Amino acid sequence: FFDPTAYKKNLTRFAPVWGLYTVGLFLGLFVMSNSGASYWLYSNMADCIQFMAIVNLGYALICAQLLFGDLYNARMCNMLHALPIRREGWLLTGITAGILFSVVPNLLMCLVASAVLQQYTYIAFIWLAVSTLQFLFYFGTAVFSAMCAGNRLGMLAIYGIIQLITVLVLGLAEMIYVPMLYGVKFSFNG
């Protein structure tokens, strides 16, 4: 279920993408730690985690588009899937490479941030766990969208619908229940 050759090909072929992601993480850390106070970085880590959700939303989509883009080109799909590697092997190899695209840069960022945070080192590891879980969720939905769609635009549409389904359901419930129940108001702040 795993092919090391395809795995190395994915890592080297798409190295600029996860290289830019790594550089972006380190630039963000540099900008945040520019004040020199580890407490300031500690107090603003919650904002960084919220911002990483937006970054991971787009980054997971890009990774899935690149890793599973051969499914949308008939010649490439027929050529690659005619090799001795089974389709399950292509799937697991792509998923493993996609997870590595996020885990390695975030782990490097965590190690550097733990040195910057000094006595608040545990916050860097919490950030690593949250950022990795966010990426796993978004990448999982992007891979699901890639498997369901027949083209890149269809994948974008399915991915967008899956990500916005909770907002749509909450808006629908608000539209139905607020006029019927006097005094009931929905709060989007949690």
Order of alpha helices (4+ residues) and beta strands (2+ residues): alpha-alpha-alpha-alpha-alpha-alpha-alpha-alpha
